[in-house]
Amino acid sequence: MTKKRNLDQEKVLSTATEIVRNEGIKALTLSRLASELDIRTQSLYNYIANLDELIALVGARLVNKLRQKNN
């Protein structure tokens, strides 16, 4: 019996954001993110196009959080 995963783009982005916050942008790789999520690296492509898109999405998320903090 296979276990059902509760994975979506939000979970992928949240985990990626935490890696960046804790260790910096250079620590964010697809293999590292996949390891944190306990999935295969190829499975990430169901949620993101590539590392560049992931970095852009994480950056936008962090900028939005900063804007909310300052308002």
N, CA, C and O atoms as a Maestro MAE file, in Angstrom:
{
 s_m_m2io_version
 :::
 2.0.0
}

f_m_ct {
 s_m_title
 :::
 protein
 m_atom[284] {
  # First column is atom index #
  i_m_mmod_type
  r_m_x_coord
  r_m_y_coord
  r_m_z_coord
  i_m_residue_number
  s_m_chain_name
  s_m_pdb_residue_name
  s_m_pdb_atom_name
  i_m_atomic_number
  :::
  1 25 0.846 -1.176 0.000 1 A "MET " " N  " 7
  2 3 0.000 0.000 0.000 1 A "MET " " CA " 6
  3 2 0.892 1.239 0.000 1 A "MET " " C  " 6
  4 15 1.816 1.350 0.806 1 A "MET " " O  " 8
  5 25 0.609 2.155 -0.899 2 A "THR " " N  " 7
  6 3 1.397 3.383 -0.952 2 A "THR " " CA " 6
  7 2 0.780 4.425 -0.040 2 A "THR " " C  " 6
  8 15 -0.435 4.477 0.149 2 A "THR " " O  " 8
  9 25 1.653 5.256 0.520 3 A "LYS " " N  " 7
  10 3 1.100 6.295 1.390 3 A "LYS " " CA " 6
  11 2 0.785 7.533 0.569 3 A "LYS " " C  " 6
  12 15 1.536 7.912 -0.330 3 A "LYS " " O  " 8
  13 25 -0.321 8.145 0.889 4 A "LYS " " N  " 7
  14 3 -0.776 9.329 0.177 4 A "LYS " " CA " 6
  15 2 -0.043 10.555 0.714 4 A "LYS " " C  " 6
  16 15 0.060 10.757 1.924 4 A "LYS " " O  " 8
  17 25 0.455 11.354 -0.195 5 A "ARG " " N  " 7
  18 3 1.182 12.556 0.194 5 A "ARG " " CA " 6
  19 2 0.248 13.762 0.176 5 A "ARG " " C  " 6
  20 15 -0.590 13.907 -0.713 5 A "ARG " " O  " 8
  21 25 0.409 14.602 1.155 6 A "ASN " " N  " 7
  22 3 -0.323 15.865 1.197 6 A "ASN " " CA " 6
  23 2 0.630 16.963 0.751 6 A "ASN " " C  " 6
  24 15 1.022 17.821 1.542 6 A "ASN " " O  " 8
  25 25 0.995 16.925 -0.514 7 A "LEU " " N  " 7
  26 3 1.963 17.871 -1.038 7 A "LEU " " CA " 6
  27 2 1.288 18.730 -2.097 7 A "LEU " " C  " 6
  28 15 0.553 18.239 -2.954 7 A "LEU " " O  " 8
  29 25 1.561 20.028 -2.012 8 A "ASP " " N  " 7
  30 3 1.080 20.955 -3.026 8 A "ASP " " CA " 6
  31 2 2.120 22.054 -3.178 8 A "ASP " " C  " 6
  32 15 3.133 22.056 -2.479 8 A "ASP " " O  " 8
  33 25 1.875 22.977 -4.078 9 A "GLN " " N  " 7
  34 3 2.856 24.028 -4.332 9 A "GLN " " CA " 6
  35 2 3.101 24.868 -3.074 9 A "GLN " " C  " 6
  36 15 4.224 25.317 -2.846 9 A "GLN " " O  " 8
  37 25 2.091 25.081 -2.277 10 A "GLU " " N  " 7
  38 3 2.245 25.858 -1.046 10 A "GLU " " CA " 6
  39 2 3.258 25.197 -0.108 10 A "GLU " " C  " 6
  40 15 4.118 25.876 0.453 10 A "GLU " " O  " 8
  41 25 3.160 23.903 0.060 11 A "LYS " " N  " 7
  42 3 4.088 23.165 0.929 11 A "LYS " " CA " 6
  43 2 5.508 23.226 0.368 11 A "LYS " " C  " 6
  44 15 6.473 23.390 1.115 11 A "LYS " " O  " 8
  45 25 5.628 23.092 -0.958 12 A "VAL " " N  " 7
  46 3 6.941 23.174 -1.608 12 A "VAL " " CA " 6
  47 2 7.555 24.546 -1.363 12 A "VAL " " C  " 6
  48 15 8.725 24.648 -0.997 12 A "VAL " " O  " 8
  49 25 6.766 25.604 -1.564 13 A "LEU " " N  " 7
  50 3 7.279 26.961 -1.378 13 A "LEU " " CA " 6
  51 2 7.590 27.261 0.086 13 A "LEU " " C  " 6
  52 15 8.581 27.928 0.381 13 A "LEU " " O  " 8
  53 25 6.770 26.784 0.988 14 A "SER " " N  " 7
  54 3 7.024 27.006 2.415 14 A "SER " " CA " 6
  55 2 8.332 26.348 2.845 14 A "SER " " C  " 6
  56 15 9.122 26.940 3.580 14 A "SER " " O  " 8
  57 25 8.548 25.140 2.388 15 A "THR " " N  " 7
  58 3 9.777 24.428 2.743 15 A "THR " " CA " 6
  59 2 10.990 25.114 2.123 15 A "THR " " C  " 6
  60 15 12.020 25.265 2.779 15 A "THR " " O  " 8
  61 25 10.873 25.526 0.874 16 A "ALA " " N  " 7
  62 3 11.971 26.237 0.205 16 A "ALA " " CA " 6
  63 2 12.278 27.554 0.917 16 A "ALA " " C  " 6
  64 15 13.442 27.916 1.089 16 A "ALA " " O  " 8
  65 25 11.244 28.257 1.323 17 A "THR " " N  " 7
  66 3 11.426 29.525 2.034 17 A "THR " " CA " 6
  67 2 12.157 29.311 3.357 17 A "THR " " C  " 6
  68 15 13.027 30.103 3.720 17 A "THR " " O  " 8
  69 25 11.813 28.265 4.064 18 A "GLU " " N  " 7
  70 3 12.491 27.973 5.331 18 A "GLU " " CA " 6
  71 2 13.964 27.662 5.115 18 A "GLU " " C  " 6
  72 15 14.804 28.090 5.907 18 A "GLU " " O  " 8
  73 25 14.294 26.926 4.059 19 A "ILE " " N  " 7
  74 3 15.701 26.644 3.757 19 A "ILE " " CA " 6
  75 2 16.448 27.943 3.528 19 A "ILE " " C  " 6
  76 15 17.543 28.139 4.056 19 A "ILE " " O  " 8
  77 25 15.852 28.840 2.732 20 A "VAL " " N  " 7
  78 3 16.499 30.123 2.434 20 A "VAL " " CA " 6
  79 2 16.647 30.955 3.698 20 A "VAL " " C  " 6
  80 15 17.706 31.540 3.927 20 A "VAL " " O  " 8
  81 25 15.623 31.021 4.512 21 A "ARG " " N  " 7
  82 3 15.701 31.806 5.757 21 A "ARG " " CA " 6
  83 2 16.767 31.273 6.706 21 A "ARG " " C  " 6
  84 15 17.494 32.047 7.327 21 A "ARG " " O  " 8
  85 25 16.858 29.964 6.816 22 A "ASN " " N  " 7
  86 3 17.773 29.365 7.782 22 A "ASN " " CA " 6
  87 2 19.206 29.263 7.295 22 A "ASN " " C  " 6
  88 15 20.142 29.366 8.089 22 A "ASN " " O  " 8
  89 25 19.389 29.058 5.977 23 A "GLU " " N  " 7
  90 3 20.741 28.761 5.480 23 A "GLU " " CA " 6
  91 2 21.193 29.616 4.308 23 A "GLU " " C  " 6
  92 15 22.351 29.541 3.894 23 A "GLU " " O  " 8
  93 25 20.296 30.424 3.772 24 A "GLY " " N  " 7
  94 3 20.667 31.275 2.650 24 A "GLY " " CA " 6
  95 2 20.282 30.667 1.313 24 A "GLY " " C  " 6
  96 15 19.998 29.473 1.210 24 A "GLY " " O  " 8
  97 25 20.280 31.514 0.291 25 A "ILE " " N  " 7
  98 3 19.826 31.123 -1.034 25 A "ILE " " CA " 6
  99 2 20.698 30.046 -1.656 25 A "ILE " " C  " 6
  100 15 20.200 29.215 -2.417 25 A "ILE " " O  " 8
  101 25 21.976 30.043 -1.352 26 A "LYS " " N  " 7
  102 3 22.875 29.045 -1.946 26 A "LYS " " CA " 6
  103 2 22.589 27.636 -1.452 26 A "LYS " " C  " 6
  104 15 22.978 26.663 -2.099 26 A "LYS " " O  " 8
  105 25 21.925 27.516 -0.330 27 A "ALA " " N  " 7
  106 3 21.586 26.197 0.208 27 A "ALA " " CA " 6
  107 2 20.364 25.601 -0.487 27 A "ALA " " C  " 6
  108 15 20.084 24.411 -0.341 27 A "ALA " " O  " 8
  109 25 19.644 26.419 -1.236 28 A "LEU " " N  " 7
  110 3 18.427 25.944 -1.894 28 A "LEU " " CA " 6
  111 2 18.763 25.280 -3.226 28 A "LEU " " C  " 6
  112 15 19.120 25.946 -4.197 28 A "LEU " " O  " 8
  113 25 18.643 23.979 -3.248 29 A "THR " " N  " 7
  114 3 18.793 23.195 -4.471 29 A "THR " " CA " 6
  115 2 17.576 22.284 -4.581 29 A "THR " " C  " 6
  116 15 16.891 22.019 -3.593 29 A "THR " " O  " 8
  117 25 17.323 21.818 -5.775 30 A "LEU " " N  " 7
  118 3 16.182 20.929 -5.950 30 A "LEU " " CA " 6
  119 2 16.381 19.625 -5.186 30 A "LEU " " C  " 6
  120 15 15.430 19.092 -4.615 30 A "LEU " " O  " 8
  121 25 17.600 19.110 -5.169 31 A "SER " " N  " 7
  122 3 17.835 17.867 -4.440 31 A "SER " " CA " 6
  123 2 17.680 18.074 -2.939 31 A "SER " " C  " 6
  124 15 17.155 17.198 -2.252 31 A "SER " " O  " 8
  125 25 18.123 19.203 -2.422 32 A "ARG " " N  " 7
  126 3 17.963 19.498 -0.999 32 A "ARG " " CA " 6
  127 2 16.484 19.643 -0.643 32 A "ARG " " C  " 6
  128 15 16.027 19.111 0.369 32 A "ARG " " O  " 8
  129 25 15.748 20.358 -1.471 33 A "LEU " " N  " 7
  130 3 14.321 20.550 -1.230 33 A "LEU " " CA " 6
  131 2 13.584 19.215 -1.287 33 A "LEU " " C  " 6
  132 15 12.743 18.933 -0.433 33 A "LEU " " O  " 8
  133 25 13.889 18.410 -2.266 34 A "ALA " " N  " 7
  134 3 13.260 17.095 -2.378 34 A "ALA " " CA " 6
  135 2 13.550 16.247 -1.153 34 A "ALA " " C  " 6
  136 15 12.671 15.545 -0.652 34 A "ALA " " O  " 8
  137 25 14.767 16.313 -0.679 35 A "SER " " N  " 7
  138 3 15.143 15.559 0.518 35 A "SER " " CA " 6
  139 2 14.330 16.015 1.725 35 A "SER " " C  " 6
  140 15 13.847 15.189 2.499 35 A "SER " " O  " 8
  141 25 14.180 17.319 1.886 36 A "GLU " " N  " 7
  142 3 13.395 17.862 3.000 36 A "GLU " " CA " 6
  143 2 11.933 17.432 2.924 36 A "GLU " " C  " 6
  144 15 11.288 17.207 3.949 36 A "GLU " " O  " 8
  145 25 11.421 17.322 1.710 37 A "LEU " " N  " 7
  146 3 10.023 16.946 1.504 37 A "LEU " " CA " 6
  147 2 9.824 15.429 1.444 37 A "LEU " " C  " 6
  148 15 8.695 14.943 1.386 37 A "LEU " " O  " 8
  149 25 10.926 14.700 1.459 38 A "ASP " " N  " 7
  150 3 10.903 13.239 1.384 38 A "ASP " " CA " 6
  151 2 10.237 12.751 0.094 38 A "ASP " " C  " 6
  152 15 9.386 11.862 0.102 38 A "ASP " " O  " 8
  153 25 10.666 13.378 -1.027 39 A "ILE " " N  " 7
  154 3 10.198 12.970 -2.342 39 A "ILE " " CA " 6
  155 2 11.401 12.877 -3.273 39 A "ILE " " C  " 6
  156 15 12.507 13.281 -2.913 39 A "ILE " " O  " 8
  157 25 11.181 12.343 -4.472 40 A "ARG " " N  " 7
  158 3 12.247 12.319 -5.468 40 A "ARG " " CA " 6
  159 2 12.346 13.697 -6.122 40 A "ARG " " C  " 6
  160 15 11.347 14.404 -6.253 40 A "ARG " " O  " 8
  161 25 13.549 14.067 -6.527 41 A "THR " " N  " 7
  162 3 13.764 15.373 -7.144 41 A "THR " " CA " 6
  163 2 12.846 15.581 -8.340 41 A "THR " " C  " 6
  164 15 12.303 16.671 -8.517 41 A "THR " " O  " 8
  165 25 12.664 14.559 -9.157 42 A "GLN " " N  " 7
  166 3 11.824 14.677 -10.345 42 A "GLN " " CA " 6
  167 2 10.385 15.046 -9.986 42 A "GLN " " C  " 6
  168 15 9.698 15.681 -10.786 42 A "GLN " " O  " 8
  169 25 9.929 14.667 -8.824 43 A "SER " " N  " 7
  170 3 8.553 14.967 -8.412 43 A "SER " " CA " 6
  171 2 8.323 16.457 -8.214 43 A "SER " " C  " 6
  172 15 7.185 16.920 -8.293 43 A "SER " " O  " 8
  173 25 9.378 17.209 -7.961 44 A "LEU " " N  " 7
  174 3 9.224 18.657 -7.780 44 A "LEU " " CA " 6
  175 2 8.699 19.333 -9.043 44 A "LEU " " C  " 6
  176 15 8.045 20.374 -8.971 44 A "LEU " " O  " 8
  177 25 8.985 18.742 -10.192 45 A "TYR " " N  " 7
  178 3 8.559 19.346 -11.454 45 A "TYR " " CA " 6
  179 2 7.040 19.300 -11.630 45 A "TYR " " C  " 6
  180 15 6.515 19.897 -12.570 45 A "TYR " " O  " 8
  181 25 6.337 18.611 -10.756 46 A "ASN " " N  " 7
  182 3 4.873 18.670 -10.756 46 A "ASN " " CA " 6
  183 2 4.380 19.980 -10.145 46 A "ASN " " C  " 6
  184 15 3.217 20.347 -10.315 46 A "ASN " " O  " 8
  185 25 5.260 20.684 -9.437 47 A "TYR " " N  " 7
  186 3 4.876 21.887 -8.695 47 A "TYR " " CA " 6
  187 2 5.593 23.147 -9.177 47 A "TYR " " C  " 6
  188 15 5.072 24.253 -9.034 47 A "TYR " " O  " 8
  189 25 6.778 22.981 -9.743 48 A "ILE " " N  " 7
  190 3 7.565 24.110 -10.245 48 A "ILE " " CA " 6
  191 2 8.205 23.726 -11.573 48 A "ILE " " C  " 6
  192 15 8.384 22.543 -11.861 48 A "ILE " " O  " 8
  193 25 8.548 24.721 -12.376 49 A "ALA " " N  " 7
  194 3 9.153 24.442 -13.681 49 A "ALA " " CA " 6
  195 2 10.638 24.112 -13.562 49 A "ALA " " C  " 6
  196 15 11.138 23.209 -14.232 49 A "ALA " " O  " 8
  197 25 11.337 24.855 -12.697 50 A "ASN " " N  " 7
  198 3 12.783 24.668 -12.553 50 A "ASN " " CA " 6
  199 2 13.275 25.468 -11.337 50 A "ASN " " C  " 6
  200 15 12.487 26.119 -10.652 50 A "ASN " " O  " 8
  201 25 14.565 25.410 -11.085 51 A "LEU " " N  " 7
  202 3 15.135 26.108 -9.929 51 A "LEU " " CA " 6
  203 2 14.965 27.617 -10.042 51 A "LEU " " C  " 6
  204 15 14.714 28.288 -9.040 51 A "LEU " " O  " 8
  205 25 15.098 28.157 -11.245 52 A "ASP " " N  " 7
  206 3 14.932 29.603 -11.420 52 A "ASP " " CA " 6
  207 2 13.535 30.059 -11.015 52 A "ASP " " C  " 6
  208 15 13.381 31.079 -10.343 52 A "ASP " " O  " 8
  209 25 12.527 29.309 -11.420 53 A "GLU " " N  " 7
  210 3 11.164 29.658 -11.033 53 A "GLU " " CA " 6
  211 2 10.995 29.545 -9.513 53 A "GLU " " C  " 6
  212 15 10.362 30.397 -8.889 53 A "GLU " " O  " 8
  213 25 11.556 28.508 -8.933 54 A "LEU " " N  " 7
  214 3 11.464 28.330 -7.483 54 A "LEU " " CA " 6
  215 2 12.080 29.512 -6.746 54 A "LEU " " C  " 6
  216 15 11.489 30.030 -5.797 54 A "LEU " " O  " 8
  217 25 13.248 29.935 -7.171 55 A "ILE " " N  " 7
  218 3 13.919 31.076 -6.531 55 A "ILE " " CA " 6
  219 2 13.080 32.349 -6.696 55 A "ILE " " C  " 6
  220 15 12.963 33.138 -5.758 55 A "ILE " " O  " 8
  221 25 12.502 32.549 -7.874 56 A "ALA " " N  " 7
  222 3 11.655 33.725 -8.105 56 A "ALA " " CA " 6
  223 2 10.428 33.698 -7.199 56 A "ALA " " C  " 6
  224 15 10.054 34.724 -6.631 56 A "ALA " " O  " 8
  225 25 9.807 32.543 -7.062 57 A "LEU " " N  " 7
  226 3 8.615 32.430 -6.213 57 A "LEU " " CA " 6
  227 2 8.952 32.646 -4.740 57 A "LEU " " C  " 6
  228 15 8.200 33.302 -4.019 57 A "LEU " " O  " 8
  229 25 10.070 32.101 -4.298 58 A "VAL " " N  " 7
  230 3 10.495 32.294 -2.908 58 A "VAL " " CA " 6
  231 2 10.825 33.768 -2.673 58 A "VAL " " C  " 6
  232 15 10.451 34.332 -1.645 58 A "VAL " " O  " 8
  233 25 11.521 34.387 -3.618 59 A "GLY " " N  " 7
  234 3 11.847 35.807 -3.497 59 A "GLY " " CA " 6
  235 2 10.604 36.671 -3.413 59 A "GLY " " C  " 6
  236 15 10.530 37.577 -2.583 59 A "GLY " " O  " 8
  237 25 9.630 36.400 -4.264 60 A "ALA " " N  " 7
  238 3 8.379 37.157 -4.245 60 A "ALA " " CA " 6
  239 2 7.658 36.972 -2.918 60 A "ALA " " C  " 6
  240 15 7.082 37.916 -2.376 60 A "ALA " " O  " 8
  241 25 7.693 35.760 -2.403 61 A "ARG " " N  " 7
  242 3 7.048 35.474 -1.116 61 A "ARG " " CA " 6
  243 2 7.715 36.275 0.012 61 A "ARG " " C  " 6
  244 15 7.028 36.848 0.858 61 A "ARG " " O  " 8
  245 25 9.033 36.313 0.020 62 A "LEU " " N  " 7
  246 3 9.748 37.041 1.070 62 A "LEU " " CA " 6
  247 2 9.528 38.550 0.960 62 A "LEU " " C  " 6
  248 15 9.394 39.232 1.976 62 A "LEU " " O  " 8
  249 25 9.491 39.067 -0.254 63 A "VAL " " N  " 7
  250 3 9.221 40.497 -0.460 63 A "VAL " " CA " 6
  251 2 7.816 40.840 0.028 63 A "VAL " " C  " 6
  252 15 7.622 41.862 0.686 63 A "VAL " " O  " 8
  253 25 6.843 40.000 -0.287 64 A "ASN " " N  " 7
  254 3 5.474 40.242 0.173 64 A "ASN " " CA " 6
  255 2 5.385 40.237 1.689 64 A "ASN " " C  " 6
  256 15 4.659 41.043 2.270 64 A "ASN " " O  " 8
  257 25 6.110 39.342 2.331 65 A "LYS " " N  " 7
  258 3 6.104 39.305 3.799 65 A "LYS " " CA " 6
  259 2 6.703 40.581 4.371 65 A "LYS " " C  " 6
  260 15 6.209 41.107 5.369 65 A "LYS " " O  " 8
  261 25 7.769 41.085 3.745 66 A "LEU " " N  " 7
  262 3 8.369 42.330 4.202 66 A "LEU " " CA " 6
  263 2 7.406 43.509 4.035 66 A "LEU " " C  " 6
  264 15 7.317 44.374 4.906 66 A "LEU " " O  " 8
  265 25 6.688 43.535 2.910 67 A "ARG " " N  " 7
  266 3 5.707 44.594 2.683 67 A "ARG " " CA " 6
  267 2 4.611 44.555 3.732 67 A "ARG " " C  " 6
  268 15 4.212 45.599 4.248 67 A "ARG " " O  " 8
  269 25 4.126 43.384 4.051 68 A "GLN " " N  " 7
  270 3 3.069 43.242 5.045 68 A "GLN " " CA " 6
  271 2 3.564 43.696 6.414 68 A "GLN " " C  " 6
  272 15 2.818 44.300 7.186 68 A "GLN " " O  " 8
  273 25 4.812 43.405 6.703 69 A "LYS " " N  " 7
  274 3 5.391 43.775 7.999 69 A "LYS " " CA " 6
  275 2 5.496 45.293 8.136 69 A "LYS " " C  " 6
  276 15 5.305 45.841 9.221 69 A "LYS " " O  " 8
  277 25 5.799 45.963 7.030 70 A "ASN " " N  " 7
  278 3 5.999 47.398 7.058 70 A "ASN " " CA " 6
  279 2 4.708 48.203 6.952 70 A "ASN " " C  " 6
  280 15 4.730 49.422 7.120 70 A "ASN " " O  " 8
  281 25 3.605 47.555 6.681 71 A "ASN " " N  " 7
  282 3 2.322 48.275 6.564 71 A "ASN " " CA " 6
  283 2 1.552 48.261 7.844 71 A "ASN " " C  " 6
  284 15 0.457 48.820 7.911 71 A "ASN " " O  " 8
  :::
 }
 m_bond[283] {
  # First column is bond index #
  i_m_from
  i_m_to
  i_m_order
  :::
  1 1 2 1
  2 2 3 1
  3 3 4 2
  4 3 5 1
  5 5 6 1
  6 6 7 1
  7 7 8 2
  8 7 9 1
  9 9 10 1
  10 10 11 1
  11 11 12 2
  12 11 13 1
  13 13 14 1
  14 14 15 1
  15 15 16 2
  16 15 17 1
  17 17 18 1
  18 18 19 1
  19 19 20 2
  20 19 21 1
  21 21 22 1
  22 22 23 1
  23 23 24 2
  24 23 25 1
  25 25 26 1
  26 26 27 1
  27 27 28 2
  28 27 29 1
  29 29 30 1
  30 30 31 1
  31 31 32 2
  32 31 33 1
  33 33 34 1
  34 34 35 1
  35 35 36 2
  36 35 37 1
  37 37 38 1
  38 38 39 1
  39 39 40 2
  40 39 41 1
  41 41 42 1
  42 42 43 1
  43 43 44 2
  44 43 45 1
  45 45 46 1
  46 46 47 1
  47 47 48 2
  48 47 49 1
  49 49 50 1
  50 50 51 1
  51 51 52 2
  52 51 53 1
  53 53 54 1
  54 54 55 1
  55 55 56 2
  56 55 57 1
  57 57 58 1
  58 58 59 1
  59 59 60 2
  60 59 61 1
  61 61 62 1
  62 62 63 1
  63 63 64 2
  64 63 65 1
  65 65 66 1
  66 66 67 1
  67 67 68 2
  68 67 69 1
  69 69 70 1
  70 70 71 1
  71 71 72 2
  72 71 73 1
  73 73 74 1
  74 74 75 1
  75 75 76 2
  76 75 77 1
  77 77 78 1
  78 78 79 1
  79 79 80 2
  80 79 81 1
  81 81 82 1
  82 82 83 1
  83 83 84 2
  84 83 85 1
  85 85 86 1
  86 86 87 1
  87 87 88 2
  88 87 89 1
  89 89 90 1
  90 90 91 1
  91 91 92 2
  92 91 93 1
  93 93 94 1
  94 94 95 1
  95 95 96 2
  96 95 97 1
  97 97 98 1
  98 98 99 1
  99 99 100 2
  100 99 101 1
  101 101 102 1
  102 102 103 1
  103 103 104 2
  104 103 105 1
  105 105 106 1
  106 106 107 1
  107 107 108 2
  108 107 109 1
  109 109 110 1
  110 110 111 1
  111 111 112 2
  112 111 113 1
  113 113 114 1
  114 114 115 1
  115 115 116 2
  116 115 117 1
  117 117 118 1
  118 118 119 1
  119 119 120 2
  120 119 121 1
  121 121 122 1
  122 122 123 1
  123 123 124 2
  124 123 125 1
  125 125 126 1
  126 126 127 1
  127 127 128 2
  128 127 129 1
  129 129 130 1
  130 130 131 1
  131 131 132 2
  132 131 133 1
  133 133 134 1
  134 134 135 1
  135 135 136 2
  136 135 137 1
  137 137 138 1
  138 138 139 1
  139 139 140 2
  140 139 141 1
  141 141 142 1
  142 142 143 1
  143 143 144 2
  144 143 145 1
  145 145 146 1
  146 146 147 1
  147 147 148 2
  148 147 149 1
  149 149 150 1
  150 150 151 1
  151 151 152 2
  152 151 153 1
  153 153 154 1
  154 154 155 1
  155 155 156 2
  156 155 157 1
  157 157 158 1
  158 158 159 1
  159 159 160 2
  160 159 161 1
  161 161 162 1
  162 162 163 1
  163 163 164 2
  164 163 165 1
  165 165 166 1
  166 166 167 1
  167 167 168 2
  168 167 169 1
  169 169 170 1
  170 170 171 1
  171 171 172 2
  172 171 173 1
  173 173 174 1
  174 174 175 1
  175 175 176 2
  176 175 177 1
  177 177 178 1
  178 178 179 1
  179 179 180 2
  180 179 181 1
  181 181 182 1
  182 182 183 1
  183 183 184 2
  184 183 185 1
  185 185 186 1
  186 186 187 1
  187 187 188 2
  188 187 189 1
  189 189 190 1
  190 190 191 1
  191 191 192 2
  192 191 193 1
  193 193 194 1
  194 194 195 1
  195 195 196 2
  196 195 197 1
  197 197 198 1
  198 198 199 1
  199 199 200 2
  200 199 201 1
  201 201 202 1
  202 202 203 1
  203 203 204 2
  204 203 205 1
  205 205 206 1
  206 206 207 1
  207 207 208 2
  208 207 209 1
  209 209 210 1
  210 210 211 1
  211 211 212 2
  212 211 213 1
  213 213 214 1
  214 214 215 1
  215 215 216 2
  216 215 217 1
  217 217 218 1
  218 218 219 1
  219 219 220 2
  220 219 221 1
  221 221 222 1
  222 222 223 1
  223 223 224 2
  224 223 225 1
  225 225 226 1
  226 226 227 1
  227 227 228 2
  228 227 229 1
  229 229 230 1
  230 230 231 1
  231 231 232 2
  232 231 233 1
  233 233 234 1
  234 234 235 1
  235 235 236 2
  236 235 237 1
  237 237 238 1
  238 238 239 1
  239 239 240 2
  240 239 241 1
  241 241 242 1
  242 242 243 1
  243 243 244 2
  244 243 245 1
  245 245 246 1
  246 246 247 1
  247 247 248 2
  248 247 249 1
  249 249 250 1
  250 250 251 1
  251 251 252 2
  252 251 253 1
  253 253 254 1
  254 254 255 1
  255 255 256 2
  256 255 257 1
  257 257 258 1
  258 258 259 1
  259 259 260 2
  260 259 261 1
  261 261 262 1
  262 262 263 1
  263 263 264 2
  264 263 265 1
  265 265 266 1
  266 266 267 1
  267 267 268 2
  268 267 269 1
  269 269 270 1
  270 270 271 1
  271 271 272 2
  272 271 273 1
  273 273 274 1
  274 274 275 1
  275 275 276 2
  276 275 277 1
  277 277 278 1
  278 278 279 1
  279 279 280 2
  280 279 281 1
  281 281 282 1
  282 282 283 1
  283 283 284 2
  :::
 }
}
